[in-house]
Amino acid sequence: MAELFKLYRWPLLGGLSGLILGLLFLTLGFFKTLLIIGLTLIGILVGFYLAQTNWLQRWFK
């Protein structure tokens, strides 16, 4: 099973993300789904920035 997942990791993740997006479109609507995607991307960017600058580690020392 682990070999199968390793071999088809990206197609499986793409299919899963497509399923999640499809369900969000059907349940929430187009613009609310875009808002969720946008806020998630902003959160990812902020997380990468904080990880690169070690800002949180310096703040909580």
Residue pairs with C-beta under 8 A, 6 or more apart in sequence:
5 12
21 33
24 32
24 33
24 36
25 33
28 36
49 55
50 56
